[in-house]
């Protein structure tokens, strides 16, 4: 193919419609009228590589760091209380906080700043490797969720959670 991937060839005709050879995907995603579809991103794209390395370093730090996990409501004061979670689009997220100030910002955002918040200190790796699979439903971890762009989502995908708990367990590739 003589033109860029996903674009018409230099003669102005349609993109090469011959069977795809191994390499980048030729599929296009639908776009709104008047917009130009973005070119597919190559696995060798330096920006993608840099972001992947940055996320991997963040994941490694999270896994080796103890975080605060608030306890949800239990049936009685003596009963074992579960970890505080929230559901978003069919995925459960365990709420975790990097420190007491981050937990306080969350409590403030909920309008529950003055109540007592019981929590456990849990190693990030234990959340991802033990608590997520134990949830029994697609589950990830939301770190510092009241901090807007400063928060981080660890979704239930391969390379982040054990394969048996990953929603993409039947697909190729990981985030590692």
N, CA and C of each residue as an Amber inpcrd file, in Angstrom:
protein
   528
   0.8560000  -1.1560000   0.0000000   0.0000000   0.0000000   0.0000000
   0.9040000   1.2210000   0.0000000   0.6130000   2.1800000  -0.8320000
   1.5300000   3.2960000  -0.9750000   1.2660000   4.4330000  -0.0060000
   0.0280000   4.6310000   0.4700000  -0.3040000   5.7350000   1.3750000
  -0.2510000   5.2850000   2.8180000  -0.4730000   6.2070000   3.7410000
  -0.5030000   5.8620000   5.1640000  -1.6280000   4.8760000   5.4560000
  -1.4730000   4.0820000   6.4830000  -2.4820000   3.1090000   6.8650000
  -3.8050000   3.8110000   7.1040000  -4.8920000   3.2470000   6.5290000
  -6.2320000   3.7860000   6.7490000  -6.5470000   4.9980000   5.8930000
  -5.7110000   5.3640000   4.9640000  -5.9440000   6.5170000   4.1060000
  -5.9510000   6.0780000   2.6520000  -6.5800000   6.8560000   1.7640000
  -6.5460000   6.5030000   0.3490000  -5.1090000   6.4980000  -0.1600000
  -4.8840000   5.7020000  -1.2330000  -3.5460000   5.6910000  -1.7990000
  -3.2670000   7.0170000  -2.4940000  -2.0460000   7.2110000  -2.9370000
  -1.6400000   8.4960000  -3.5080000  -2.4130000   8.8530000  -4.7550000
  -2.9720000   7.8710000  -5.4380000  -3.7420000   8.1480000  -6.6540000
  -5.1300000   8.6720000  -6.3100000  -5.4950000   8.7010000  -5.0640000
  -6.7930000   9.2410000  -4.6570000  -7.8820000   8.1950000  -4.6200000
  -7.5690000   6.9500000  -4.9020000  -8.5630000   5.8830000  -4.8780000
  -8.7580000   5.3760000  -3.4670000  -9.6140000   4.3650000  -3.3110000
  -9.8440000   3.8150000  -1.9720000  -8.5950000   3.1210000  -1.4650000
  -8.5280000   2.9790000  -0.1790000  -7.3980000   2.2770000   0.4310000
  -7.3710000   0.8560000  -0.0970000  -6.1990000   0.2610000  -0.1200000
  -6.0000000  -1.0950000  -0.6130000  -6.9740000  -2.0350000   0.0760000
  -7.7570000  -2.7690000  -0.6940000  -8.7430000  -3.6690000  -0.1030000
  -8.3220000  -5.1230000  -0.2230000  -7.0500000  -5.3760000  -0.5560000
  -6.5580000  -6.7450000  -0.6170000  -6.5190000  -7.3130000   0.7890000
  -6.4940000  -8.6540000   0.8950000  -6.4650000  -9.2500000   2.2310000
  -5.3220000  -8.6710000   3.0500000  -5.6000000  -8.4400000   4.2900000
  -4.6040000  -7.8220000   5.1680000  -3.4460000  -8.7680000   5.4140000
  -2.2640000  -8.2370000   5.3290000  -1.0720000  -8.9880000   5.6850000
  -0.8290000  -8.7530000   7.1660000  -0.0120000  -9.5830000   7.7880000
   0.2710000  -9.3370000   9.2090000   0.7690000  -7.9170000   9.4140000
   0.3160000  -7.2990000  10.4540000   0.7150000  -5.9270000  10.7360000
  -0.4250000  -5.1730000  11.3670000  -0.4100000  -3.8370000  11.2770000
  -1.4340000  -3.0310000  11.9380000  -2.8240000  -3.3300000  11.4000000
  -3.8070000  -3.1700000  12.2470000  -5.1970000  -3.3840000  11.8640000
  -5.6230000  -2.3860000  10.8040000  -6.4590000  -2.8390000   9.8780000
  -6.9770000  -1.9640000   8.8370000  -8.4020000  -1.5260000   9.1380000
  -8.9460000  -1.9480000  10.2660000 -10.3310000  -1.5970000  10.5590000
 -10.4330000  -0.1280000  10.9090000 -11.5760000   0.4340000  10.5830000
 -11.8500000   1.8340000  10.8940000 -12.9920000   1.8980000  11.8800000
 -12.9660000   2.9190000  12.6930000 -14.0700000   3.1160000  13.6060000
 -14.9700000   4.1830000  13.0340000 -16.2840000   4.0560000  13.2340000
 -17.1820000   5.0830000  12.7110000 -16.9030000   6.4220000  13.3710000
 -17.0980000   7.4910000  12.6140000 -16.8780000   8.8260000  13.1540000
 -18.1000000   9.6750000  12.8810000 -18.1860000  10.7810000  13.5690000
 -19.2590000  11.7360000  13.3390000 -19.0450000  12.3960000  11.9840000
 -20.1220000  12.7950000  11.3120000 -19.9580000  13.4920000  10.0390000
 -19.0720000  14.7170000  10.2130000 -18.1900000  14.9150000   9.2480000
 -17.3180000  16.0790000   9.2800000 -16.0450000  15.8850000  10.0660000
 -15.8230000  14.6740000  10.5980000 -14.5860000  14.4300000  11.3290000
 -13.7270000  13.4520000  10.5530000 -12.4540000  13.4850000  10.8090000
 -11.5100000  12.5980000  10.1490000 -11.1010000  11.5330000  11.1460000
 -11.1970000  10.2450000  10.7630000 -10.7910000   9.2140000  11.7180000
  -9.3100000   9.3300000  12.0380000  -8.9790000   9.0550000  13.2800000
  -7.5770000   9.1030000  13.6910000  -6.8540000   7.9040000  13.1130000
  -5.6050000   8.1030000  12.7730000  -4.7920000   7.0010000  12.2640000
  -4.5370000   6.0270000  13.4040000  -4.5110000   4.7230000  13.1140000
  -4.2210000   3.7560000  14.1700000  -2.8570000   4.0370000  14.7870000
  -2.7400000   3.7510000  16.0770000  -1.4870000   3.9880000  16.7770000
  -0.6690000   2.7100000  16.7420000   0.5420000   2.8220000  16.3160000
   1.4540000   1.6850000  16.2410000   1.9520000   1.3430000  17.6320000
   2.2190000   0.0600000  17.8540000   2.7650000  -0.3690000  19.1420000
   4.1260000   0.2660000  19.3850000   4.8030000   0.6830000  18.3310000
   6.1120000   1.3110000  18.4810000   6.0150000   2.8280000  18.6510000
   4.8290000   3.3850000  18.6870000   4.6490000   4.8190000  18.8500000
   5.3330000   5.2380000  20.1550000   6.2500000   6.2040000  20.1040000
   6.9960000   6.5900000  21.3150000   6.0920000   7.1000000  22.4450000
   5.0180000   7.7860000  22.0990000   4.1090000   8.2900000  23.1310000
   3.4090000   7.1290000  23.8290000   2.9600000   6.1480000  23.0610000
   2.3120000   4.9720000  23.6450000   3.3030000   4.2220000  24.5250000
   4.5080000   4.0430000  24.0320000   5.5370000   3.3450000  24.8010000
   5.8270000   4.0830000  26.1060000   5.9630000   5.3990000  26.0440000
   6.2360000   6.1930000  27.2450000   5.0960000   6.0860000  28.2520000
   3.8510000   6.1740000  27.7590000   2.6980000   6.0840000  28.6720000
   2.5890000   4.6940000  29.2790000   2.8750000   3.6640000  28.4880000
   2.8270000   2.2940000  29.0060000   3.8790000   2.1170000  30.1030000
   5.0870000   2.6290000  29.8840000   6.1440000   2.5300000  30.8880000
   5.7770000   3.3110000  32.1540000   5.1880000   4.4860000  31.9700000
   4.7630000   5.2950000  33.1130000   3.6950000   4.5690000  33.9310000
   2.7140000   3.9620000  33.2280000   1.6640000   3.2420000  33.9460000
   2.2300000   2.0110000  34.6430000   3.1380000   1.3060000  33.9980000
   3.7520000   0.1270000  34.6120000   4.4920000   0.5130000  35.8840000
   5.2190000   1.6290000  35.8590000   5.9150000   2.0990000  37.0600000
   4.9100000   2.4620000  38.1530000   3.8000000   3.1160000  37.7760000
   2.7540000   3.4700000  38.7370000   2.1280000   2.2150000  39.3370000
   1.8470000   1.2310000  38.4930000   1.2820000  -0.0300000  38.9680000
   2.2430000  -0.7200000  39.9240000   3.5270000  -0.7440000  39.5970000
   4.5260000  -1.3540000  40.4840000   4.5700000  -0.6460000  41.8390000
   4.5250000   0.6980000  41.8330000   4.5140000   1.4540000  43.0970000
   3.2590000   1.1390000  43.8970000   2.0960000   1.0840000  43.2110000
   0.8430000   0.7760000  43.9070000   0.9150000  -0.6080000  44.5420000
   1.4040000  -1.5700000  43.7990000   1.4620000  -2.9470000  44.3020000
   2.3300000  -3.0550000  45.5610000   3.3590000  -2.2250000  45.6880000
   4.2720000  -2.3190000  46.8280000   3.9650000  -1.3170000  47.9390000
   2.8370000  -0.6160000  47.8200000   2.4860000   0.4200000  48.7910000
   1.2410000   0.0260000  49.5830000   1.2670000   0.3340000  50.8740000
   0.0770000   0.1330000  51.7060000  -0.8540000   1.3190000  51.4960000
  -2.1290000   1.0240000  51.2510000  -3.1390000   2.0660000  51.0390000
  -4.2490000   1.8910000  52.0630000  -5.0370000   2.9420000  52.2400000
  -6.1670000   2.9070000  53.1580000  -7.4150000   2.5000000  52.3860000
  -8.1380000   1.5130000  52.9060000  -9.3680000   1.0430000  52.2680000
 -10.4930000   1.1620000  53.2890000 -11.4210000   2.1160000  53.0770000
 -12.5360000   2.2690000  54.0140000 -13.3990000   1.0090000  54.0430000
 -14.0000000   0.7760000  55.1810000 -14.8960000  -0.3620000  55.3270000
 -16.3150000   0.0910000  55.0610000 -17.0430000  -0.7290000  54.3500000
 -18.4460000  -0.4410000  54.0660000 -19.3060000  -0.7870000  55.2620000
 -20.5780000  -0.5320000  55.1470000 -21.5210000  -0.8170000  56.2240000
 -21.6760000  -2.3200000  56.3810000 -21.6930000  -2.7790000  57.6150000
 -21.9080000  -4.1950000  57.9170000 -23.2840000  -4.3800000  58.5040000
 -23.7530000  -5.6150000  58.5920000 -25.0830000  -5.8620000  59.1460000
 -25.1980000  -5.5160000  60.6180000 -24.0720000  -5.5390000  61.3480000
 -24.0970000  -5.1540000  62.7570000 -22.6930000  -4.7150000  63.1460000
 -22.5490000  -4.0130000  64.2750000 -21.2240000  -3.5470000  64.6830000
 -20.2240000  -4.6780000  64.8900000 -20.7020000  -5.8730000  65.2520000
 -19.7990000  -6.9940000  65.5110000 -19.4760000  -7.7950000  64.2540000
 -20.2330000  -7.6070000  63.2110000 -20.0390000  -8.4060000  61.9940000
 -18.8230000  -7.9170000  61.2120000 -18.2560000  -8.8110000  60.4460000
 -17.1390000  -8.4670000  59.5580000 -17.6500000  -7.4890000  58.5110000
 -16.9750000  -6.3760000  58.3780000 -17.3770000  -5.3790000  57.3880000
 -16.5350000  -5.5460000  56.1430000 -17.1750000  -5.4270000  55.0060000
 -16.4670000  -5.5420000  53.7460000 -15.7990000  -4.2340000  53.3620000
 -15.0220000  -4.2880000  52.3020000 -14.3400000  -3.1050000  51.8020000
 -15.3500000  -2.2110000  51.0880000 -15.1540000  -0.9070000  51.1720000
 -16.0530000   0.0460000  50.5130000 -15.8420000  -0.0370000  49.0060000
 -16.9390000  -0.2320000  48.2950000 -16.8720000  -0.3460000  46.8400000
 -17.9350000   0.5430000  46.2020000 -17.7810000   0.7390000  44.9080000
 -18.7890000   1.4070000  44.1100000 -18.8680000   0.6850000  42.7760000
 -20.0310000   0.6710000  42.1700000 -20.2160000   0.0280000  40.8710000
 -20.3560000   1.0920000  39.8000000 -19.6810000   0.8820000  38.6850000
 -19.7340000   1.8090000  37.5650000 -19.7690000   1.0050000  36.2710000
 -20.8650000   1.1330000  35.5430000 -21.0280000   0.4520000  34.2530000
 -20.7530000  -1.0510000  34.3460000 -21.2760000  -1.6870000  35.3680000
 -21.1500000  -3.1300000  35.5040000 -19.8330000  -3.6140000  36.0860000
 -18.9760000  -2.7040000  36.5070000 -17.7020000  -3.0880000  37.1210000
 -17.6590000  -2.5330000  38.5370000 -17.3100000  -3.3780000  39.4720000
 -17.1710000  -2.9530000  40.8670000 -15.7490000  -2.4340000  41.0700000
 -15.6220000  -1.3550000  41.8180000 -14.3070000  -0.8080000  42.1430000
 -14.1600000  -0.7250000  43.6560000 -13.0710000  -1.2770000  44.1590000
 -12.7150000  -1.1260000  45.5660000 -12.0980000   0.2630000  45.6930000
 -12.5800000   1.0420000  46.6520000 -12.0600000   2.3920000  46.8510000
 -10.8610000   2.3370000  47.7910000  -9.7620000   2.9070000  47.3330000
  -8.5260000   2.9250000  48.1120000  -7.9710000   4.3460000  48.1080000
  -7.2280000   4.6820000  49.1580000  -6.7010000   6.0400000  49.2980000
  -5.2400000   5.9860000  49.7210000  -4.4540000   6.8790000  49.1530000
  -3.0170000   6.8610000  49.4020000  -2.6570000   7.3190000  50.8100000
  -3.5100000   8.1270000  51.4410000  -3.2360000   8.5980000  52.7940000
  -4.5330000   9.1330000  53.4110000  -4.4560000   9.5490000  54.6730000
  -5.6530000  10.0370000  55.3680000  -6.2050000  11.3140000  54.7310000
  -5.3340000  12.1580000  54.1770000  -5.8100000  13.3880000  53.5350000
  -6.6520000  13.0590000  52.2990000  -6.2370000  12.0690000  51.5280000
  -7.0160000  11.6640000  50.3450000  -8.3670000  11.0910000  50.7660000
  -8.3850000  10.3040000  51.8450000  -9.6480000   9.7880000  52.3710000
 -10.5210000  10.9260000  52.8800000  -9.9310000  11.9200000  53.5170000
 -10.6900000  13.0820000  54.0100000 -11.3020000  13.8650000  52.8480000
 -10.5700000  14.0040000  51.7310000 -11.1280000  14.6940000  50.5610000
 -12.3400000  13.9370000  50.0100000 -12.2680000  12.6120000  50.0380000
 -13.3930000  11.7920000  49.5890000 -14.5900000  11.9950000  50.5300000
 -14.3340000  11.9640000  51.8330000 -15.4090000  12.1600000  52.8110000
 -16.0420000  13.5370000  52.6420000 -15.2240000  14.5480000  52.4050000
 -15.7230000  15.9070000  52.1870000 -16.5920000  15.9560000  50.9280000
 -16.1400000  15.3240000  49.8480000 -16.9000000  15.3200000  48.5930000
 -18.2520000  14.6360000  48.7670000 -18.3350000  13.6710000  49.6450000
 -19.6000000  12.9730000  49.9170000 -20.4540000  13.6990000  50.9480000
 -19.9390000  14.7640000  51.5260000 -20.6800000  15.4610000  52.5710000
 -20.7020000  14.6790000  53.8740000 -19.7380000  13.7930000  54.0800000
 -19.6840000  12.9430000  55.2620000 -18.3630000  13.1300000  56.0070000
 -17.8720000  14.3650000  56.0000000 -16.5750000  14.6660000  56.5830000
 -16.5370000  14.4450000  58.0970000 -17.6440000  14.6800000  58.7620000
 -17.6320000  14.6610000  60.2260000 -17.9110000  13.2860000  60.8300000
 -18.2640000  12.3170000  60.0360000 -18.4900000  10.9850000  60.6090000
 -17.1630000  10.2260000  60.6960000 -17.1250000   9.2070000  61.5210000
 -15.9240000   8.3940000  61.6530000 -15.8410000   7.4150000  60.4870000
 -14.6670000   7.3000000  59.8990000 -14.4320000   6.3910000  58.7810000
 -13.5020000   5.2770000  59.2370000 -14.0390000   4.0770000  59.3670000
 -13.2040000   2.9240000  59.6910000 -12.5190000   2.4700000  58.4040000
 -11.2510000   2.0950000  58.5160000 -10.5370000   1.6330000  57.3260000
  -9.4920000   0.6090000  57.7220000  -9.0290000  -0.1130000  56.7060000
  -7.9190000  -1.0420000  56.8670000  -6.7580000  -0.5400000  56.0390000
  -5.5710000  -0.8850000  56.4520000  -4.3790000  -0.6180000  55.6520000
  -4.0520000  -1.9230000  54.9280000  -4.0300000  -1.8460000  53.6040000
  -3.8600000  -3.0470000  52.7800000  -2.7980000  -2.7720000  51.7260000
  -1.9380000  -3.7360000  51.4890000  -0.9460000  -3.6300000  50.4300000
  -1.6680000  -3.6620000  49.0750000  -1.2700000  -2.7720000  48.1650000
  -1.9100000  -2.7050000  46.8450000  -1.9250000  -4.0510000  46.1400000
  -0.8320000  -4.8050000  46.2330000  -0.7750000  -6.1230000  45.5980000
  -1.8510000  -7.0510000  46.1550000  -2.1010000  -6.9620000  47.4390000
  -3.1340000  -7.8140000  48.0590000  -4.5270000  -7.4420000  47.5530000
  -4.7660000  -6.1520000  47.3500000  -6.0530000  -5.7440000  46.7760000
  -6.2330000  -6.3420000  45.3860000  -5.2080000  -6.1830000  44.5450000
  -5.3170000  -6.6450000  43.1570000  -5.3130000  -8.1630000  43.0400000
  -4.5060000  -8.8400000  43.8490000  -4.3230000 -10.2810000  43.6940000
  -5.2910000 -11.1240000  44.5180000  -5.8360000 -10.5680000  45.5950000
  -6.7070000 -11.3460000  46.4800000  -8.1250000 -10.7720000  46.5240000
  -8.2490000  -9.4860000  46.8370000  -9.5840000  -8.9020000  47.0040000
 -10.3580000  -8.8380000  45.6950000  -9.6890000  -8.4640000  44.6040000
 -10.3840000  -8.3570000  43.3090000 -10.9570000  -9.7100000  42.8860000
 -10.1720000 -10.8070000  42.8630000 -10.7620000 -12.0900000  42.4880000
 -11.8530000 -12.5550000  43.4510000 -11.7270000 -12.2020000  44.7480000
 -12.7130000 -12.6200000  45.7430000 -14.0540000 -11.9240000  45.5600000
 -14.0910000 -10.8230000  44.8260000 -15.3400000 -10.0840000  44.6370000
 -16.3830000 -10.9170000  43.9090000 -15.9410000 -11.8130000  43.0370000
 -16.8840000 -12.6630000  42.3160000 -17.5850000 -11.9870000  41.1440000
 -17.2760000 -10.7310000  40.9070000 -17.8070000  -9.9670000  39.7770000
 -16.6430000  -9.1730000  39.1910000 -16.7740000  -8.6680000  37.9620000
 -15.6810000  -7.8270000  37.4460000 -15.3740000  -6.7110000  38.4340000
 -14.1120000  -6.6160000  38.8420000 -13.7410000  -5.6930000  39.9120000
 -12.3450000  -5.1440000  39.6740000 -12.1710000  -3.8530000  39.9400000
 -10.8760000  -3.2050000  39.8780000 -10.6840000  -2.3810000  41.1340000
  -9.7160000  -1.4740000  41.0980000  -9.4270000  -0.6170000  42.2440000
  -9.3940000   0.8300000  41.7690000 -10.0500000   1.7070000  42.5140000
 -10.0050000   3.1490000  42.2580000  -9.1990000   3.7820000  43.3840000
  -8.0590000   4.3850000  43.0320000  -7.1780000   5.0090000  44.0150000
  -7.3940000   6.5170000  44.0090000  -7.6530000   7.0780000  45.1780000
  -7.8220000   8.5280000  45.3420000  -8.8790000   9.0810000  44.3830000
 -10.0560000   8.4770000  44.4020000 -11.1080000   8.8090000  43.4430000
 -11.7050000  10.2030000  43.6150000 -11.4400000  10.8830000  44.7080000
 -11.9400000  12.2470000  44.8780000 -10.9600000  13.2810000  44.3460000
  -9.8500000  12.8300000  43.7990000  -8.7910000  13.7400000  43.3730000
  -8.7970000  14.0260000  41.8770000  -9.9180000  13.7760000  41.2090000
 -10.0220000  14.0890000  39.7820000  -8.9040000  13.4440000  38.9870000
  -8.1870000  14.2370000  38.1760000  -7.1130000  13.6650000  37.3570000
  -5.9680000  13.0850000  38.1790000  -5.8970000  13.4110000  39.4570000
  -4.8580000  12.8560000  40.3160000  -5.1600000  11.4390000  40.7760000
  -6.3950000  10.9880000  40.5650000  -6.7690000   9.6280000  40.9250000
  -6.3510000   8.6610000  39.8330000  -6.3800000   7.3810000  40.1720000
  -5.9690000   6.3460000  39.2260000  -6.9720000   5.2020000  39.2860000
  -7.2950000   4.6680000  38.1330000  -8.1510000   3.4870000  38.0420000
  -7.2820000   2.3110000  37.6110000  -7.3770000   1.2260000  38.3460000
  -6.7270000  -0.0230000  37.9690000  -7.8480000  -0.9640000  37.5410000
  -8.1090000  -1.0430000  36.2380000  -9.2450000  -1.8340000  35.7610000
  -8.9700000  -3.3350000  35.8410000 -10.0260000  -4.1420000  35.7920000
  -9.8460000  -5.5900000  35.8760000  -9.4350000  -6.1880000  34.5270000
  -8.1970000  -5.9240000  34.1160000  -7.6800000  -6.4450000  32.8580000
  -6.3730000  -7.1880000  33.1050000  -6.0090000  -8.0470000  32.1410000
  -4.7710000  -8.8170000  32.2500000  -3.5830000  -7.8780000  32.4320000
  -2.6510000  -8.3090000  33.2410000  -1.4710000  -7.5030000  33.5180000
  -1.6620000  -6.6130000  34.7260000  -2.9140000  -6.4470000  35.1650000
  -3.1930000  -5.6480000  36.3630000  -3.7490000  -6.5470000  37.4540000
  -4.7330000  -7.3620000  37.1030000  -5.3210000  -8.3140000  38.0450000
  -5.0070000  -9.7160000  37.5320000  -5.1610000 -10.7410000  38.3820000
  -4.9300000 -12.1050000  37.9040000  -5.8320000 -12.4200000  36.6950000
  -5.3080000 -13.2380000  35.7900000  -6.0430000 -13.5530000  34.5630000
  -7.4600000 -14.0590000  34.8270000  -7.6470000 -14.8600000  35.8880000
  -8.9850000 -15.4060000  36.1550000  -9.9820000 -14.3290000  36.5690000
  -9.5110000 -13.1610000  36.9820000 -10.3920000 -12.0620000  37.3670000
 -10.4690000 -10.9830000  36.2920000  -9.7310000 -11.1630000  35.2020000
  -9.6690000 -10.1490000  34.1440000 -10.8550000 -10.2880000  33.1930000
 -11.4330000  -9.1480000  32.8220000 -12.5550000  -9.1760000  31.8830000
 -12.0870000  -9.4440000  30.4610000 -10.8080000  -9.2860000  30.1970000
 -10.2650000  -9.5360000  28.8630000  -9.4650000 -10.8400000  28.8310000
  -9.8260000 -11.7920000  29.6760000  -9.0620000 -13.0330000  29.8050000
  -8.9930000 -13.8220000  28.5060000  -9.9660000 -13.6720000  27.6240000
  -9.9660000 -14.4370000  26.3760000  -9.2950000 -13.7310000  25.2270000
  -8.5980000 -12.6270000  25.4670000  -7.9580000 -11.8710000  24.3850000
  -6.4510000 -11.8740000  24.5470000  -5.7710000 -11.5080000  23.4840000
  -4.3080000 -11.4370000  23.5170000  -3.8560000 -10.0960000  24.0850000
  -2.6590000 -10.0670000  24.6350000  -2.0600000  -8.8120000  25.0990000
  -2.3100000  -8.5440000  26.5700000  -1.4210000  -7.7340000  27.1370000
  -1.5600000  -7.3160000  28.5300000  -1.0810000  -5.8820000  28.6300000
  -1.1920000  -5.3250000  29.8100000  -0.7120000  -3.9710000  30.0620000
   0.7000000  -3.9800000  30.6160000   1.3500000  -5.1340000  30.6510000
   2.7180000  -5.1900000  31.1750000   3.6830000  -4.9490000  30.0630000
